[in-house]
Amino acid sequence: MSGPRDAFGPLAGVRVIELCNTFAGPACGRMLADFGADVIKVEPPEGDPVRQMGLFAEGVSLQAVSIQRGKRSIALDLKTEAGKKVLRELLATADVLIENNRPGVMERLGFGWDAVHALNERLVMVRISGYGQTGPNASRPGYGAICDAFAGVRELTGDPDRPPSRVALATTDYFTAVYSAFGAMMALFHRQTSGRGQLVDAALYETAFSMMEGFVPAFEKLGHVPTRQGPNLPNVAPNSLYPTSDGYVLIAANNGPTWERLARAIDRAELLEDPRFATVYSRGQNAAALDALIAEWTRQRTGAEAEAAMLRAEVPSSRVFTLADVFRDPHFAAREMLVDVPHPVLGSTKQQGIVPKLSETPGQIRWSGHEIGADSRDILSEVLGYPADAIEALIAQGAVKAGDENTKRA
């Protein structure tokens, strides 16, 4: 039976209580677990809704086995006083609390910042929400896609002659998870000298808005309102998606020397004398003409041929990979970005590897996501010192749900 005693890594010895659902909060907890933190996921008896999402194999959510990996699960009914008491006791032992409920929910449960700080002044509380804990929109519900629209990011996504599109992945949720983990690490670092925890307030819309870095001063100074550019990088060329005989290839030559190598690679060295393409700025202003010339060349080749020619010339390029291409590619294998993780029902699951890679204290995937409450008994016994009869009493009254410890799956 795996537990925190098996952990190693830079966060070994750090206890995290995760009171989260779906993506941003659980992804933050997963990142901390990958680097050795003892992440105790507190979920309701029915479980995190992410357990019902994504694709399934043999009744197992393949989303959950990854995003819940490395964590221990305890299922508490926080509508009961007994369940709340257990959570308070866990928080008293913890270093970090992560929650991503709508602002006000934790306060109604009795676990707002003031309450948990009074309980454990060393605790770092990471609060993830759509619009932040303050401001006129704080109480609004918000998922990553909704906050993309509010932050102006959705307006820039897609082709200019079509409605705004959505990215196929929960990008803003995962970026917010990274910001949240970063905030937790800064707060723990500060705690080393202050002895006190602090509140980390991470908002989905602010994560999205932070990616608008270059556009904010441009609007303030120039009144420039950015619009959808499709596959192009605004005001930089060549940097786009080009058609091939069997798909598409991305080519980027953002500076002068790279552009010179590209022009020679496509046997168009005369373009180097064309004043339209003489500088980074002029190439950006004449992107449509330049892209058309490059597309003439790529259309006569397969994606693999175009990519190979660009790479021989040291021009950044890649075919547009499918996941099937990723699974065949040797670089992903060499970098351990596709890892086999044992699973009691499926035998094993292929999961994405650990990011980033540390030379001295690398992370480790300890196990796939456990089933709801699979660790409830262990946590109550080992962390809080509850005797067996008290544990069974909590389970009998419904304050705690305990799963099958022998099949710790998602």
C-alpha positions as CSV (number, residue, x, y, z in Angstrom):
1,M,0.0,0.0,0.0
2,S,1.5,3.3,-1.1
3,G,1.6,6.3,1.1
4,P,3.6,9.5,1.7
5,R,6.5,7.5,3.2
6,D,7.2,6.4,-0.4
7,A,7.5,10.0,-1.6
8,F,10.7,11.7,-2.7
9,G,11.4,14.9,-4.6
10,P,11.6,18.6,-3.7
11,L,8.1,18.6,-2.1
12,A,8.5,15.5,0.0
13,G,7.2,16.3,3.5
14,V,4.8,19.0,2.2
15,R,1.1,18.1,2.8
16,V,-1.5,19.5,0.5
17,I,-5.2,19.3,1.0
18,E,-7.0,19.5,-2.3
19,L,-10.7,20.6,-2.1
20,C,-11.2,20.9,-5.8
21,N,-13.2,19.6,-8.8
22,T,-12.8,19.3,-12.6
23,F,-9.6,20.8,-14.0
24,A,-7.7,23.8,-12.7
25,G,-7.5,22.9,-9.0
26,P,-6.9,19.1,-9.6
27,A,-4.3,19.9,-12.2
28,C,-2.5,22.1,-9.6
29,G,-2.7,19.3,-7.1
30,R,-1.4,16.8,-9.6
31,M,1.7,18.9,-10.3
32,L,2.5,19.1,-6.6
33,A,2.0,15.4,-6.2
34,D,4.4,14.7,-9.2
35,F,7.1,16.4,-7.2
36,G,6.6,14.5,-3.9
37,A,3.9,16.4,-2.0
38,D,1.5,14.3,0.0
39,V,-1.7,15.5,-1.7
40,I,-4.9,14.4,0.1
41,K,-7.8,14.9,-2.2
42,V,-11.0,15.7,-0.2
43,E,-14.1,15.0,-2.3
44,P,-17.8,14.5,-1.7
45,P,-19.1,10.9,-1.4
46,E,-20.2,11.0,-5.0
47,G,-16.7,12.0,-6.1
48,D,-15.2,14.8,-8.2
49,P,-17.3,15.3,-11.4
50,V,-14.1,14.8,-13.4
51,R,-14.5,11.1,-12.7
52,Q,-17.5,11.1,-15.0
53,M,-15.7,13.0,-17.8
54,G,-13.7,12.1,-20.8
55,L,-13.4,8.7,-22.4
56,F,-13.7,5.5,-20.5
57,A,-12.0,2.0,-20.7
58,E,-13.6,-0.8,-18.7
59,G,-15.6,1.7,-16.7
60,V,-12.5,3.8,-15.8
61,S,-12.3,7.5,-16.6
62,L,-9.1,8.0,-18.5
63,Q,-9.1,11.7,-17.6
64,A,-9.3,10.9,-13.9
65,V,-6.5,8.3,-13.8
66,S,-4.1,11.0,-14.8
67,I,-5.3,14.2,-13.2
68,Q,-5.8,12.3,-9.9
69,R,-2.5,10.5,-10.0
70,G,-0.2,10.5,-7.0
71,K,-2.9,11.7,-4.6
72,R,-4.7,10.0,-1.7
73,S,-8.5,10.2,-1.7
74,I,-10.7,10.7,1.3
75,A,-14.4,11.2,0.8
76,L,-16.1,13.5,3.3
77,D,-19.7,14.8,3.6
78,L,-19.1,18.4,4.5
79,K,-22.8,18.8,5.1
80,T,-22.2,17.0,8.4
81,E,-20.5,18.3,11.4
82,A,-18.4,15.2,11.7
83,G,-17.2,15.6,8.1
84,K,-16.2,19.2,8.8
85,K,-14.4,18.2,12.0
86,V,-12.3,15.8,10.0
87,L,-11.4,18.5,7.5
88,R,-10.5,20.9,10.2
89,E,-8.2,18.3,11.7
90,L,-6.6,17.7,8.3
91,L,-6.0,21.4,7.7
92,A,-4.3,21.7,11.1
93,T,-1.6,19.2,9.8
94,A,-1.3,20.8,6.3
95,D,1.0,23.2,4.5
96,V,-1.2,24.0,1.6
97,L,-5.0,24.1,0.9
98,I,-6.1,24.3,-2.7
99,E,-9.8,25.0,-3.5
100,N,-11.6,26.1,-6.6
101,N,-15.2,26.7,-5.5
102,R,-17.1,29.8,-6.4
103,P,-16.2,32.6,-3.9
104,G,-18.4,32.4,-0.8
105,V,-18.8,28.6,-0.8
106,M,-15.9,28.0,1.5
107,E,-17.1,30.8,3.8
108,R,-20.5,29.2,4.1
109,L,-18.9,25.9,5.0
110,G,-16.8,27.6,7.6
111,F,-13.5,27.3,5.8
112,G,-12.9,30.8,4.5
113,W,-9.4,32.4,4.7
114,D,-9.9,33.9,8.1
115,A,-11.2,30.6,9.6
116,V,-8.4,28.4,8.2
117,H,-5.7,31.0,9.0
118,A,-6.9,31.1,12.6
119,L,-6.8,27.3,12.6
120,N,-3.3,27.0,11.2
121,E,-1.4,30.2,10.7
122,R,1.3,28.4,8.7
123,L,-1.2,27.3,6.1
124,V,-1.0,28.6,2.5
125,M,-4.5,28.8,1.0
126,V,-4.7,28.7,-2.8
127,R,-8.0,29.9,-4.1
128,I,-8.8,29.4,-7.8
129,S,-11.9,30.9,-9.3
130,G,-13.2,32.4,-12.5
131,Y,-13.0,36.1,-11.6
132,G,-11.0,36.2,-8.3
133,Q,-12.1,36.7,-4.7
134,T,-12.8,40.4,-5.0
135,G,-14.4,42.8,-7.5
136,P,-17.9,43.2,-8.9
137,N,-17.7,39.9,-10.8
138,A,-16.3,37.8,-8.0
139,S,-19.6,35.8,-7.4
140,R,-20.1,35.0,-11.1
141,P,-19.6,31.4,-12.2
142,G,-16.8,31.0,-14.6
143,Y,-15.1,28.1,-16.5
144,G,-11.9,28.5,-18.5
145,A,-13.8,29.0,-21.8
146,I,-16.1,31.6,-20.3
147,C,-13.1,33.5,-18.9
148,D,-11.3,33.3,-22.2
149,A,-14.2,35.3,-23.7
150,F,-14.2,37.8,-20.9
151,A,-10.4,38.3,-21.1
152,G,-10.5,39.0,-24.9
153,V,-8.7,35.8,-25.8
154,R,-11.6,34.1,-27.5
155,E,-11.9,37.1,-29.9
156,L,-8.4,36.4,-31.1
157,T,-8.9,32.6,-31.6
158,G,-9.7,31.2,-35.0
159,D,-9.8,32.5,-38.5
160,P,-10.7,36.1,-39.3
161,D,-13.6,35.2,-41.6
162,R,-15.3,32.9,-39.1
163,P,-16.8,33.2,-35.6
164,P,-14.4,33.0,-32.6
165,S,-13.3,29.5,-32.1
166,R,-12.3,27.5,-29.0
167,V,-9.1,25.7,-28.3
168,A,-9.7,22.0,-28.1
169,L,-8.0,21.8,-24.7
170,A,-8.7,23.4,-21.3
171,T,-5.7,25.7,-21.8
172,T,-6.7,28.4,-19.4
173,D,-7.4,25.9,-16.7
174,Y,-4.0,24.3,-17.0
175,F,-2.2,27.7,-17.2
176,T,-4.0,28.7,-14.0
177,A,-2.9,25.5,-12.4
178,V,0.7,26.4,-13.2
179,Y,0.2,30.0,-11.8
180,S,-1.4,28.5,-8.7
181,A,1.4,26.1,-8.1
182,F,3.9,28.9,-8.6
183,G,2.0,31.0,-6.1
184,A,2.0,28.2,-3.6
185,M,5.7,27.8,-3.9
186,M,6.4,31.5,-3.5
187,A,4.2,31.5,-0.4
188,L,6.0,28.5,1.1
189,F,9.3,30.2,0.4
190,H,8.1,33.4,2.1
191,R,6.9,31.2,5.1
192,Q,10.5,30.1,5.7
193,T,11.3,33.6,7.1
194,S,7.9,34.8,8.2
195,G,6.5,31.7,9.8
196,R,3.1,32.5,8.4
197,G,1.1,31.3,5.4
198,Q,-0.8,33.6,3.1
199,L,-3.6,33.7,0.6
200,V,-3.0,33.0,-3.1
201,D,-5.8,34.4,-5.3
202,A,-5.7,32.9,-8.8
203,A,-8.4,33.9,-11.3
204,L,-9.0,32.1,-14.6
205,Y,-9.7,35.4,-16.5
206,E,-6.4,36.9,-15.2
207,T,-4.5,33.9,-16.5
208,A,-6.0,34.4,-19.9
209,F,-5.5,38.1,-19.8
210,S,-1.9,37.7,-18.9
211,M,-1.2,36.3,-22.3
212,M,-2.4,39.6,-23.9
213,E,0.9,41.1,-22.8
214,G,1.9,42.9,-26.0
215,F,-1.6,44.0,-26.9
216,V,-2.3,45.9,-23.7
217,P,0.2,48.8,-24.2
218,A,-0.6,48.8,-27.9
219,F,-4.2,49.6,-27.2
220,E,-3.3,52.2,-24.6
221,K,-0.8,54.0,-26.8
222,L,-2.2,53.3,-30.3
223,G,-5.8,52.4,-29.9
224,H,-5.0,49.1,-31.6
225,V,-7.7,46.4,-31.2
226,P,-6.3,43.0,-32.2
227,T,-8.3,40.6,-34.3
228,R,-8.2,37.0,-35.3
229,Q,-5.2,36.1,-37.4
230,G,-5.9,32.4,-38.1
231,P,-2.6,30.5,-38.1
232,N,-0.4,33.6,-38.5
233,L,1.7,35.4,-35.9
234,P,0.5,39.0,-36.1
235,N,3.1,41.4,-37.8
236,V,5.7,38.6,-38.1
237,A,6.4,36.6,-41.2
238,P,6.9,34.0,-42.3
239,N,5.3,32.3,-39.3
240,S,2.3,30.4,-40.4
241,L,0.6,27.1,-41.3
242,Y,1.3,26.1,-44.9
243,P,-0.4,23.4,-47.0
244,T,1.4,20.3,-48.2
245,S,0.3,17.5,-50.4
246,D,-0.8,15.5,-47.4
247,G,-1.6,18.0,-44.7
248,Y,0.0,21.0,-43.2
249,V,3.4,22.2,-41.9
250,L,4.2,25.0,-39.5
251,I,7.2,27.1,-40.5
252,A,8.6,30.0,-38.5
253,A,11.4,32.3,-39.6
254,N,11.1,35.3,-37.2
255,N,14.5,36.9,-37.7
256,G,16.8,37.9,-40.5
257,P,19.3,35.0,-40.5
258,T,16.6,32.4,-40.3
259,W,14.6,34.0,-43.1
260,E,17.7,34.0,-45.3
261,R,18.2,30.2,-44.7
262,L,14.5,29.6,-45.5
263,A,14.7,31.6,-48.8
264,R,17.6,29.6,-49.9
265,A,16.1,26.3,-48.8
266,I,13.1,26.9,-51.1
267,D,15.4,28.0,-54.0
268,R,14.1,31.6,-53.9
269,A,17.3,33.5,-52.9
270,E,16.1,36.4,-55.1
271,L,13.5,37.2,-52.5
272,L,16.4,38.4,-50.2
273,E,16.7,41.4,-52.6
274,D,13.0,42.2,-52.6
275,P,12.5,45.4,-50.5
276,R,9.1,44.0,-49.3
277,F,11.0,41.3,-47.4
278,A,14.1,43.1,-46.4
279,T,13.4,43.5,-42.6
280,V,11.4,41.9,-39.9
281,Y,9.0,44.8,-40.0
282,S,8.6,44.8,-43.8
283,R,8.0,41.1,-43.9
284,G,5.3,41.4,-41.3
285,Q,3.6,44.1,-43.3
286,N,3.7,41.9,-46.5
287,A,2.9,38.6,-44.8
288,A,0.1,37.6,-47.2
289,A,2.4,37.9,-50.3
290,L,5.3,36.1,-48.5
291,D,3.1,33.3,-47.2
292,A,1.7,32.7,-50.8
293,L,5.2,32.3,-52.1
294,I,6.1,29.8,-49.4
295,A,2.9,27.9,-49.9
296,E,3.7,27.5,-53.6
297,W,6.8,25.5,-52.5
298,T,5.1,23.5,-49.7
299,R,2.2,22.4,-51.8
300,Q,4.6,20.4,-54.0
301,R,5.9,18.4,-51.1
302,T,4.6,16.1,-48.4
303,G,4.6,17.4,-44.8
304,A,7.6,15.1,-44.0
305,E,9.5,16.4,-47.0
306,A,8.9,20.1,-46.2
307,E,9.7,19.6,-42.6
308,A,13.0,17.8,-43.4
309,A,14.1,20.5,-45.8
310,M,13.4,23.2,-43.2
311,L,15.2,21.3,-40.5
312,R,18.3,20.8,-42.8
313,A,18.3,24.5,-43.2
314,E,17.9,25.0,-39.4
315,V,14.5,26.7,-39.9
316,P,12.0,25.9,-37.1
317,S,9.4,23.7,-38.5
318,S,7.0,20.8,-37.7
319,R,4.3,18.9,-39.3
320,V,0.9,19.2,-37.5
321,F,1.0,16.1,-35.4
322,T,-1.9,13.9,-34.4
323,L,-1.8,12.0,-31.2
324,A,-1.0,8.9,-33.2
325,D,2.1,10.8,-34.6
326,V,3.1,11.7,-31.0
327,F,3.0,8.0,-29.9
328,R,5.3,7.0,-32.8
329,D,7.8,9.9,-32.4
330,P,11.1,9.0,-30.8
331,H,11.6,12.3,-29.1
332,F,8.6,11.9,-26.9
333,A,9.9,8.5,-25.9
334,A,13.4,9.7,-25.3
335,R,12.2,12.6,-23.0
336,E,9.9,10.2,-21.1
337,M,6.8,12.2,-22.0
338,L,4.8,9.0,-22.5
339,V,5.0,6.9,-19.4
340,D,3.3,3.6,-18.5
341,V,1.7,3.9,-15.1
342,P,0.4,0.7,-13.4
343,H,-3.4,0.4,-12.9
344,P,-5.2,-2.3,-11.0
345,V,-8.1,-2.6,-13.5
346,L,-6.5,-1.7,-16.9
347,G,-3.0,-3.2,-16.2
348,S,-1.4,0.1,-17.0
349,T,-2.3,3.5,-18.6
350,K,-0.1,5.6,-20.8
351,Q,0.1,9.1,-19.3
352,Q,2.0,12.3,-20.1
353,G,5.3,12.6,-18.4
354,I,6.4,15.1,-15.7
355,V,7.1,18.7,-16.4
356,P,9.5,20.3,-15.8
357,K,12.6,18.0,-15.5
358,L,14.8,18.7,-12.5
359,S,18.4,17.4,-12.5
360,E,18.8,16.9,-8.8
361,T,15.2,16.3,-7.5
362,P,13.2,14.9,-10.3
363,G,9.5,14.1,-10.0
364,Q,7.9,10.7,-9.9
365,I,4.5,9.3,-10.8
366,R,3.7,7.2,-7.8
367,W,0.3,5.7,-8.8
368,S,-2.7,6.3,-11.0
369,G,-5.7,8.1,-9.5
370,H,-7.3,6.2,-6.7
371,E,-11.1,5.5,-6.5
372,I,-13.3,7.7,-4.4
373,G,-12.4,7.4,-0.7
374,A,-9.9,4.6,-1.3
375,D,-7.5,6.1,1.3
376,S,-10.1,7.3,3.8
377,R,-9.2,4.7,6.4
378,D,-5.5,5.2,6.0
379,I,-5.7,9.0,6.3
380,L,-7.9,8.9,9.4
381,S,-5.6,6.3,11.0
382,E,-2.1,7.4,9.9
383,V,-2.6,11.2,9.7
384,L,-5.1,11.9,12.4
385,G,-4.6,8.9,14.7
386,Y,-8.2,7.7,14.7
387,P,-8.8,4.2,16.2
388,A,-10.5,1.6,14.0
389,D,-13.8,1.8,15.8
390,A,-14.0,5.6,15.5
391,I,-13.3,5.3,11.7
392,E,-16.0,2.7,11.2
393,A,-18.5,4.9,13.2
394,L,-17.8,7.8,10.8
395,I,-18.4,5.6,7.8
396,A,-21.6,4.1,9.3
397,Q,-23.1,7.6,9.9
398,G,-22.2,8.7,6.4
399,A,-19.7,11.4,7.3
400,V,-17.0,9.5,5.6
401,K,-17.0,7.2,2.6
402,A,-14.4,4.5,2.3
403,G,-13.6,2.8,-1.0
404,D,-12.1,-0.6,-1.7
405,E,-8.4,-0.2,-0.7
406,N,-7.5,-3.2,-2.8
407,T,-8.5,-1.6,-6.0
408,K,-7.2,1.9,-5.8
409,R,-8.4,3.1,-9.2
410,A,-10.0,6.4,-10.4
